[in-house]
Amino acid sequence: MKFTVADLLDQLPAHEALPLTKLEKALGLSQKAEKQQLQIGLDGLTKLGLVEISDAGIARREDPELIPARLRCSSKGFCFALREDGGEDIYIRDHQLNHAWNGDRVLVKVIREGGRRRSPEGGVQCILERHTTSLLAQVEQQEERLVATPLDDRLLTAVELPAGDATHLDSEQSSVVEVLVDRYPVGQFAPLGHVARCLPVNGGEAADLDLLLTKHRLHNRPQPPRATLKALAAKERTDLTGQAALLLEPWSGKEAPGLPALALEEREGGWTLWVHTPAIAERFANGTALDAWLRNQADAYCVGRQWLPLLSPALAKASAFKVGEVQAALSVSLELSTDGKLEHYRFCRSQIQPVAAAGLEALTALEDRKPKSRTVPAALKGLKDQLPLLEQLIAVTGLLRQQRQAAGSLDLNLPLPAIDSLGDLAVPGPDAPLEGWMVTLEPHHPLALLREAVLVAEQALGQHLQTLELPAVYATNAPADANDLNDVARSALALDIPLELSEEGNASGAELAAAFAGTDRSRPLQQQLQAILKPIQLSSAPGAHALSGWLEEDAALAPWCCPTLHYADIWNQQLLVLLLTEGKDRPSVRHKTTVDLASDACHGAIDWPLLAPSQLTPFLEAQEHGLVQRLNGRRRFLAELQADLLAMLQARQAEPLVGQVLPGVISGVQSYGFFVEVPPSQVEGLVHVSSLKDDWYEYRSRQNRLVGRKNRRTYMLGDQVEVEIQKVDALRHQIDLAVVLPEGVMADGDGLAEGADDADDARALEHDHDPFAPIPVLSEA
């Protein structure tokens, strides 16, 4: 089928009927069979009360009882609907799934309200969009049925295969197959599929990457449409080619995206920091085939040593910054005070000519260079004339970092492990697109400079578009819940970590991070803090942005500096270009006095429409049709992909260590056991409570520890333990560990912990799979 229910509903305006012919055209339906499928879908949606058909056409009906959500399941069969509006997760019993699978977008109806100790319960009323169109599986013969059993045990079903796929039966389990879903389950009929190809399990790094891309359906990405890119005339742009613009290059992977260039100028009372971004949005029109393709791609994906780029090859080549070459850019000048506060800003369409490029090696050499040394290290030879500028950039971005941290933004010392095959994934992006925290970096790191400059530039555009009431895509980051922060604080106090609480007994995230940094349990405590921080979300309305320290509800931050990484940045670039080229800077041509629409000087001076309604309609319609929700969905997909890549690489590092005894650190404690991180790959495995044979262990949740009833031995957060790696499943990312008991300890207990149950197990496993999923409370019923 060419469309999903979500596609269909997204095309229907909120307040008027759409003729059937226009709906067919919008969905790209031309064949008779496709139009019949549309009619079947409309009939079903009419019965559900989601659409209404009249002589005027098809109209969408809003039902407040139907809640859009994304389904998340665990291997134990526990399922939750994660609401798109950020509300409380809804528990879905297996008989209320109505054939929905893990990851599907659904409409859920609450059938039982939640209480203090339980989540609300609901049922799936409609599947908006299927998440799984293909899957990795192993072929099995079950009596007379040939089935594919998914490797992802959150898919709680098997897919029936045709008899011809029996050639893929593999008793040695040395390979898996890619199965394409031909029919989803309906009524009493099971899902059907067929084997597309066979993939080796132990084929090396390239084969592992193929497995990962196949699992996430990225191995057959759609090709970009043919498009003629617009030529950008130099006479229409501000000439900044005489400026000493620097390229900072933190990445080296194949097809790594280009990043903004920076320049710095001293002025009376402070500095002017320039951020130059590649001019992507000017090269094609909104609503074209290329724009639609980029919107569907949504993001660039780092998969270790290489990238799956967002931009088409032609677009990437046309817009790339190169040292010594004149290139079009979208720029902003940020006037900063001597203490790093933003005072004024102005945007422009520009031309720049970067004078040099600096990577981590060069900046490290600059940091290590003695102040009065006359010799220039080899890594700095090409940057000799720019060394004062680099030193100033490091100093100014350091001030910006201090401002951000003073406002409550968190830097956590939780870098990814030093695994070579992680490639560029080990180096965080300059825009922190997923997390509500920043990894601690040395002040001279290229990304330490870039991310501070980018954050201020995106604050400037957010303020500008919000004040001018233009339909931007904003980044929001809600602060951590006070109760969650208090839970982390209580865990720290139980470990005798000194904390200073407010008069109300609360602690902020920044205070907790500072207190944890100097302890011997710093990493597991910071991981506890990381787990409760809210991810960055895209929104059509401004909102708090805790990462930048803006906690006001009407704070505005609009991403636009990394259009090579995210479509949201391209969208805001399109809006900015439209404002700069088509915006009305005076009420009418009879008025001689104009305002500068490119700067904050125009704020409060405009009482006329800046743009014609026809110019804003494509932006407003796209937002109305679910643009933000789809981009947020792709960001969750990006998070899952990166988490899967890291977990697979860590598991591969652990495979040669099976049977060995290694030191580790307890990184989490639950009623069913505890998790241990084993260096140097920081792979995390589970010591199940049933393997603790020396005693009966009680779980004390407030103290984050397991305590033996007889021997009083404790296992608590941050403890160092010796563990044996017993089993590694690289495909499922599961590591089984066993604690090595001290000599002389008898293993005569049954190893059960009071309070351990499958529900806790399911919640923890689900949380471990999805960095965006909170751990909800199961129903007590």
Secondary structure as GFF3:
##gff-version 3
##sequence-region A 1 781
A	DSSP	alpha_helix	5	10	.	.	.	ID=ss1
A	DSSP	alpha_helix	20	26	.	.	.	ID=ss2
A	DSSP	alpha_helix	32	48	.	.	.	ID=ss3
A	DSSP	beta_strand	51	54	.	.	.	ID=ss4
A	DSSP	beta_strand	57	60	.	.	.	ID=ss5
A	DSSP	beta_strand	66	73	.	.	.	ID=ss6
A	DSSP	beta_strand	79	83	.	.	.	ID=ss7
A	DSSP	beta_strand	90	92	.	.	.	ID=ss8
A	DSSP	three_ten_helix	94	96	.	.	.	ID=ss9
A	DSSP	beta_strand	105	112	.	.	.	ID=ss10
A	DSSP	beta_strand	121	129	.	.	.	ID=ss11
A	DSSP	beta_strand	134	142	.	.	.	ID=ss12
A	DSSP	beta_strand	145	150	.	.	.	ID=ss13
A	DSSP	beta_strand	159	160	.	.	.	ID=ss14
A	DSSP	three_ten_helix	163	168	.	.	.	ID=ss15
A	DSSP	beta_strand	175	183	.	.	.	ID=ss16
A	DSSP	beta_strand	192	200	.	.	.	ID=ss17
A	DSSP	alpha_helix	205	215	.	.	.	ID=ss18
A	DSSP	three_ten_helix	234	236	.	.	.	ID=ss19
A	DSSP	beta_strand	238	239	.	.	.	ID=ss20
A	DSSP	beta_strand	246	248	.	.	.	ID=ss21
A	DSSP	beta_strand	261	267	.	.	.	ID=ss22
A	DSSP	beta_strand	270	278	.	.	.	ID=ss23
A	DSSP	three_ten_helix	281	283	.	.	.	ID=ss24
A	DSSP	alpha_helix	289	297	.	.	.	ID=ss25
A	DSSP	beta_strand	301	302	.	.	.	ID=ss26
A	DSSP	beta_strand	307	308	.	.	.	ID=ss27
A	DSSP	alpha_helix	313	319	.	.	.	ID=ss28
A	DSSP	beta_strand	327	337	.	.	.	ID=ss29
A	DSSP	beta_strand	342	352	.	.	.	ID=ss30
A	DSSP	beta_strand	356	358	.	.	.	ID=ss31
A	DSSP	alpha_helix	360	368	.	.	.	ID=ss32
A	DSSP	three_ten_helix	378	386	.	.	.	ID=ss33
A	DSSP	alpha_helix	387	406	.	.	.	ID=ss34
A	DSSP	beta_strand	411	412	.	.	.	ID=ss35
A	DSSP	three_ten_helix	420	426	.	.	.	ID=ss36
A	DSSP	beta_strand	438	439	.	.	.	ID=ss37
A	DSSP	alpha_helix	446	467	.	.	.	ID=ss38
A	DSSP	beta_strand	474	476	.	.	.	ID=ss39
A	DSSP	alpha_helix	482	494	.	.	.	ID=ss40
A	DSSP	alpha_helix	509	517	.	.	.	ID=ss41
A	DSSP	alpha_helix	522	532	.	.	.	ID=ss42
A	DSSP	beta_strand	537	539	.	.	.	ID=ss43
A	DSSP	three_ten_helix	546	548	.	.	.	ID=ss44
A	DSSP	alpha_helix	567	582	.	.	.	ID=ss45
A	DSSP	three_ten_helix	600	602	.	.	.	ID=ss46
A	DSSP	alpha_helix	613	624	.	.	.	ID=ss47
A	DSSP	alpha_helix	627	654	.	.	.	ID=ss48
A	DSSP	three_ten_helix	655	657	.	.	.	ID=ss49
A	DSSP	beta_strand	661	670	.	.	.	ID=ss50
A	DSSP	beta_strand	673	678	.	.	.	ID=ss51
A	DSSP	beta_strand	683	688	.	.	.	ID=ss52
A	DSSP	three_ten_helix	689	691	.	.	.	ID=ss53
A	DSSP	beta_strand	697	700	.	.	.	ID=ss54
A	DSSP	three_ten_helix	701	703	.	.	.	ID=ss55
A	DSSP	beta_strand	705	708	.	.	.	ID=ss56
A	DSSP	beta_strand	714	716	.	.	.	ID=ss57
A	DSSP	beta_strand	720	729	.	.	.	ID=ss58
A	DSSP	beta_strand	734	739	.	.	.	ID=ss59
A	DSSP	beta_strand	753	754	.	.	.	ID=ss60
A	DSSP	alpha_helix	758	769	.	.	.	ID=ss61
###
